[in-house]
């Protein structure tokens, strides 16, 4: 695993002060962003993020700025803007260098978010250390079946898969599924199953073997999950459908792809 040079952190421009001048209303901002994401209104969400980033900087609100940057990190990952996404990661990490004491679950989740965006934009090897930083805090401060572990395992697995560590990746996906299933119905189980399908395909391509049955099994499990009538048909469900639709399309399951896209569009339309 590639480790960060000692000088990397010190080179980041961290300008911490002991007393913030003021603070931004982070809870209200998150509520606003959630309402915009529920409508798939990315343009307005981007405007809101940029406005409050500027306000947090003006107030010297390091904690608020870090939270806004974390939202930007996820937003630019979803919209595919690698330049702004990685810049937000760098900014967030520079602040965490100053304010993180190693005992904050909230900070660990920001490390997880940073790592996931780094992986998404081709920096899987560099992302591993931040997945590990998040895991160490989660292990120490959360119960083993906490829902947040599922997000950690699922995202960590994608990086391991990119690096060809297929057995480790599979174990992490199955851990995520186990946690989610133990707590009832979650659409995110479907994401883990389509990720397992992609993992099986990538591994088979390298090994030069067939994997059609294995892929079909994972995709059927994913679709069964999304057909669960107990799942709330909300913005999160729409996002999951849209994400899974891409995987079904990749494997040639176009009827399922079209149906999932239709479900997402109907929810966003409301």
C-alpha positions, 0 to 999 in steps of 0.5 A: 500500500502506498503511504503518504510522504511525511511532508505531504500533510505539512505541505497542505495549507492548513490555517487553523485557529483556536477560536472560530469566528462563527459557524454555518447552519450545517443541519439546515444546509444538509436538509436543503441539499437532501431536498434538492437531491430528491429532485435530482436538481444538481445545478441548484445543489452545486450553487448551494454547496459553493455558496456555503463553502464560501460562507464557511471560509469567510467565518473561518468555520473549520468544522462547517467547512469540512462538512460542506467539503464532504458533501462536495466530495460525494456530489462531484463523485456522483456527477463525475467531476474529477478535478473538483472532486479531488480538490475537495478531497485535498481541502478536506484532508488538510482540515482533518490534519488540523482538527481530527483527534482520531476519536470522531466517527464523523471525521472517520466518515469523511475519511471514508468519503474521501477514500471513495472519491479517490478510488472513483477517480483512479486513485485506489492505491492511495485511497486504502490508507484512508479506508483504514483510518476510517475502519480503525475508528469505526472498530473502536467506537461503533458496534460491529453490526452498525449500519455504517460498517456496511458502507465502509465494507462496500466501498473498501471492496471496490478499491480492493477489486480495482487492485486485483485483490478479488478474495478480499473484495468479495469478503468485504461485499459479503460482510456488507450484505450480512450487516444490511440483511441482519437489520431488515430490507435495504436497497443498498444490498442490491448495490453490493450484489451488482458489485459482486457481479462486476467483481466476478466478471473482472476476475474471470476476464483475467483468469480467462474463464466463463462467469455467466452463471455467477453473474446471473446469480448476483444480478437476480439477487440484486433485482429481487432486493429491489423488488422488495415491496417493503422498501420505501420508494424514496430518493435513495431508492431512486438513486440505487435504481439508477446506479444498478441500472447501469450494471444491468445494462453492462451485462445485457439485461436491458429489460431490467435496466429500462425498468429500473431507470423508469422507477428512478425517473418516476420518483424524481418526477414527483 
